[in-house]
């Protein structure tokens, strides 16, 4: 039991520091004493399941990482990862389909934590299909990042590619810090592209202050000027649900709006 307590304490301390909280700040957010936080971190106190949930909520810890905390404290894992195609996930798929279709005629897509496309609406499919027809060696992948960064993919059509790519790489840098359990070399592979500037290799606090970035798609005689919003399942109790992202695109000018309405 003592080794469990010690391991949990080390993990929760790492999360507290990762989120930039002092023991007093975490205690205030969790409505417990800072002394109790200290005892939990040093292994002098054993956390209850309720305490793990309370601290996880205060630190905004992802569900998969919470399972690690439960195991470290000697408890069974609390959250499962379901295949989105399983029958019990039908309600989730139906909800996503409604969101995608309700966003028509504008593009919308659902992707997982590693940027693999899970679902897309007709408008998003049509744009992707157009790009495929223009590029004979279009990458055989459903990963958004691989399509975006590949010279044979969407990259030549993104007029402000540098701006978009830099913004996305900064997001990947932040996600690598925030979601420590995720095992992916996606960021490292993207940074290996020969023309990636050194300033993109590390996290930038200037980029973090930007709420969004526009995307300008150059289709030759027509330019589409778009911005997008990202949404998640805020009350997810399944790891797969929590990791899904819904991206919806909106027109920024009348030309773009009329293109999709026509």
C-alpha positions as CSV (number, residue, x, y, z in Angstrom):
1,X,0.0,0.0,0.0
2,X,2.8,2.4,0.8
3,X,4.4,2.0,-2.6
4,X,0.9,2.7,-4.2
5,X,0.6,5.9,-2.1
6,X,4.1,7.1,-3.0
7,X,3.6,6.5,-6.7
8,X,0.2,8.3,-6.7
9,X,1.8,11.2,-4.8
10,X,4.6,11.6,-7.4
11,X,2.0,11.6,-10.3
12,X,-0.3,14.1,-8.7
13,X,2.6,16.4,-7.9
14,X,3.8,16.2,-11.5
15,X,0.3,17.1,-12.7
16,X,0.1,20.0,-10.3
17,X,3.4,21.4,-11.5
18,X,2.4,20.7,-15.1
19,X,-0.7,22.9,-14.7
20,X,1.3,25.6,-12.9
21,X,-0.5,25.2,-9.5
22,X,1.0,25.7,-6.1
23,X,-0.2,23.3,-3.3
24,X,-2.2,26.1,-1.9
25,X,-3.9,26.9,-5.3
26,X,-4.8,23.3,-5.8
27,X,-6.1,23.0,-2.3
28,X,-8.3,26.0,-2.9
29,X,-9.6,24.7,-6.2
30,X,-10.3,21.3,-4.7
31,X,-11.8,22.6,-1.4
32,X,-9.3,20.8,0.8
33,X,-6.4,21.9,3.0
34,X,-3.0,22.5,1.5
35,X,-1.7,20.2,4.3
36,X,-3.7,17.3,2.9
37,X,-2.3,18.0,-0.6
38,X,1.2,17.8,0.9
39,X,0.4,14.5,2.6
40,X,-1.0,13.1,-0.6
41,X,2.1,14.1,-2.6
42,X,4.5,12.7,0.0
43,X,2.5,9.4,0.4
44,X,1.6,10.1,4.0
45,X,-2.1,10.0,3.1
46,X,-4.1,7.5,0.9
47,X,-6.5,9.1,-1.6
48,X,-10.1,8.0,-1.9
49,X,-11.6,7.5,-5.3
50,X,-13.7,10.6,-4.7
51,X,-10.5,12.6,-3.9
52,X,-8.8,11.4,-7.1
53,X,-11.8,12.6,-9.1
54,X,-11.9,15.9,-7.3
55,X,-8.2,16.6,-7.9
56,X,-8.5,15.4,-11.5
57,X,-11.3,17.8,-12.1
58,X,-9.3,20.7,-10.6
59,X,-6.3,19.9,-12.7
60,X,-8.3,19.1,-15.8
61,X,-6.7,15.7,-16.2
62,X,-7.8,13.6,-19.2
63,X,-9.8,10.4,-18.5
64,X,-7.0,8.1,-19.7
65,X,-4.5,9.8,-17.3
66,X,-7.1,9.5,-14.5
67,X,-7.1,5.7,-15.0
68,X,-3.3,5.8,-14.4
69,X,-3.9,7.7,-11.1
70,X,-6.6,5.2,-10.0
71,X,-4.2,2.3,-10.7
72,X,-1.3,4.1,-8.9
73,X,-3.5,4.5,-5.8
74,X,-4.5,0.8,-5.9
75,X,-8.0,1.2,-7.4
76,X,-9.5,-0.3,-10.5
77,X,-9.6,1.9,-13.6
78,X,-12.8,4.0,-13.8
79,X,-12.9,4.8,-17.6
80,X,-13.0,2.6,-20.7
81,X,-11.9,3.2,-24.3
82,X,-14.6,2.1,-26.7
83,X,-14.4,1.6,-30.4
84,X,-16.6,4.2,-32.0
85,X,-18.0,1.6,-34.3
86,X,-19.3,-0.6,-31.5
87,X,-23.1,-0.9,-31.1
88,X,-23.0,0.9,-27.7
89,X,-21.5,3.9,-29.3
90,X,-24.4,4.3,-31.8
91,X,-25.9,7.3,-29.9
92,X,-22.5,9.1,-30.1
93,X,-22.3,8.4,-33.9
94,X,-25.8,9.6,-34.4
95,X,-25.1,12.8,-32.4
96,X,-22.0,13.4,-34.5
97,X,-23.9,12.8,-37.8
98,X,-26.5,15.4,-36.7
99,X,-23.8,17.9,-36.0
100,X,-22.1,17.4,-39.3
101,X,-25.2,17.4,-41.4
102,X,-26.7,20.5,-39.6
103,X,-23.5,22.4,-40.5
104,X,-24.1,21.9,-44.2
105,X,-23.5,23.5,-46.7
106,X,-20.2,24.3,-44.9
107,X,-17.5,21.7,-44.2
108,X,-17.2,19.9,-40.9
109,X,-15.1,16.9,-39.8
110,X,-14.6,14.7,-36.8
111,X,-11.1,13.4,-36.0
112,X,-9.5,11.6,-33.1
113,X,-6.6,12.8,-30.9
114,X,-4.0,11.8,-33.5
115,X,-5.9,13.7,-36.2
116,X,-7.3,10.7,-38.0
117,X,-10.6,11.5,-39.8
118,X,-13.5,9.5,-38.2
119,X,-16.5,11.2,-39.9
120,X,-17.0,14.1,-42.3
121,X,-19.9,15.8,-44.0
122,X,-20.6,16.0,-47.7
123,X,-19.1,19.4,-48.1
124,X,-15.8,18.4,-46.5
125,X,-15.7,15.3,-48.7
126,X,-16.2,17.3,-51.8
127,X,-13.3,19.7,-51.1
128,X,-11.0,16.7,-50.3
129,X,-12.1,14.9,-53.5
130,X,-11.4,18.1,-55.5
131,X,-7.8,18.2,-54.1
132,X,-7.4,14.5,-54.8
133,X,-8.3,15.0,-58.5
134,X,-5.8,17.8,-58.8
135,X,-3.0,15.8,-57.3
136,X,-2.2,12.5,-59.0
137,X,0.1,11.4,-56.1
138,X,-2.3,12.5,-53.3
139,X,-1.3,10.7,-50.1
140,X,-3.3,7.6,-49.4
141,X,-4.2,8.5,-45.8
142,X,-7.1,9.8,-43.8
143,X,-4.8,11.7,-41.4
144,X,-5.4,15.4,-41.6
145,X,-1.9,16.4,-40.7
146,X,-0.3,14.1,-43.3
147,X,-2.6,15.6,-46.0
148,X,-1.9,19.1,-44.9
149,X,1.9,18.8,-44.8
150,X,2.4,16.7,-47.9
151,X,3.5,18.6,-51.1
152,X,1.3,16.1,-53.0
153,X,-1.6,16.7,-50.7
154,X,-3.4,19.9,-49.6
155,X,-0.2,22.0,-49.0
156,X,0.0,23.7,-52.4
157,X,-3.6,24.8,-52.2
158,X,-3.3,26.5,-48.8
159,X,-2.2,30.0,-49.6
160,X,-1.3,30.9,-46.0
161,X,0.2,27.4,-45.3
162,X,3.1,28.8,-43.2
163,X,0.6,30.5,-40.9
164,X,-1.7,27.4,-40.6
165,X,1.2,24.9,-40.2
166,X,2.9,27.0,-37.5
167,X,-0.4,27.3,-35.6
168,X,-1.0,23.5,-35.7
169,X,2.5,22.6,-34.7
170,X,2.2,24.8,-31.7
171,X,-1.0,23.1,-30.8
172,X,0.8,19.7,-31.0
173,X,3.6,21.0,-28.8
174,X,1.0,22.0,-26.2
175,X,-0.8,18.7,-26.5
176,X,2.4,16.7,-26.0
177,X,2.8,18.5,-22.6
178,X,-0.8,18.2,-21.6
179,X,-1.5,14.6,-22.6
180,X,1.5,12.7,-21.3
181,X,0.0,9.2,-22.0
182,X,-0.4,9.7,-25.7
183,X,2.1,7.7,-27.7
184,X,2.6,9.2,-31.1
185,X,5.6,10.4,-33.1
186,X,3.4,12.6,-35.3
187,X,4.9,15.8,-34.1
188,X,8.5,14.6,-34.5
189,X,7.8,13.4,-38.1
190,X,6.3,16.7,-39.1
191,X,9.3,18.5,-37.7
192,X,11.5,16.4,-39.9
193,X,10.3,18.1,-43.1
194,X,13.3,19.9,-44.6
195,X,11.7,23.4,-44.8
196,X,10.4,23.6,-41.2
197,X,11.8,26.7,-39.6
198,X,13.8,26.4,-36.3
199,X,11.2,28.6,-34.6
200,X,8.6,25.9,-35.1
201,X,10.7,23.3,-33.4
202,X,9.8,24.4,-29.9
203,X,6.7,25.8,-28.1
204,X,6.0,29.5,-28.6
205,X,4.2,31.5,-26.0
206,X,3.4,34.2,-28.7
207,X,1.5,31.6,-30.8
208,X,-0.4,30.4,-27.7
209,X,-2.1,33.7,-27.4
210,X,-3.8,33.3,-30.8
211,X,-7.4,32.0,-30.5
212,X,-7.7,30.8,-34.1
213,X,-6.1,31.0,-37.6
214,X,-7.8,31.6,-40.9
215,X,-7.4,29.1,-43.8
216,X,-7.2,30.4,-47.4
217,X,-7.7,27.6,-49.9
218,X,-6.6,28.7,-53.4
219,X,-8.6,26.8,-56.1
220,X,-7.1,28.7,-59.0
221,X,-9.7,31.2,-60.1
222,X,-11.4,31.1,-56.7
223,X,-10.1,31.6,-53.1
224,X,-12.0,30.2,-50.1
225,X,-11.4,32.2,-46.9
226,X,-12.5,30.2,-43.9
227,X,-12.1,30.0,-40.2
228,X,-12.9,27.0,-38.0
229,X,-14.1,26.2,-34.5
230,X,-13.3,23.1,-32.5
231,X,-15.7,21.4,-30.1
232,X,-15.5,18.3,-27.8
233,X,-17.9,16.3,-25.7
234,X,-17.7,18.3,-22.5
235,X,-19.2,15.6,-20.2
236,X,-17.6,12.6,-21.8
237,X,-17.3,9.5,-19.6
238,X,-15.6,7.4,-22.2
239,X,-12.0,8.0,-23.3
240,X,-12.8,7.8,-27.0
241,X,-15.6,10.3,-26.7
242,X,-13.3,12.7,-24.8
243,X,-10.6,12.5,-27.4
244,X,-12.9,13.3,-30.4
245,X,-12.7,16.7,-32.0
246,X,-15.5,18.3,-34.1
247,X,-14.1,20.9,-36.4
248,X,-16.6,23.2,-38.2
249,X,-15.6,25.7,-40.9
250,X,-17.3,29.0,-41.6
251,X,-17.0,31.5,-44.5
252,X,-15.2,34.8,-43.9
253,X,-16.4,36.6,-47.0
254,X,-19.3,36.7,-49.4
255,X,-17.4,34.9,-52.1
256,X,-16.7,31.9,-49.9
257,X,-20.3,31.9,-48.6
258,X,-21.8,32.0,-52.0
259,X,-19.5,29.2,-53.2
260,X,-20.9,26.8,-50.6
261,X,-24.5,28.0,-51.0
262,X,-24.5,27.5,-54.8
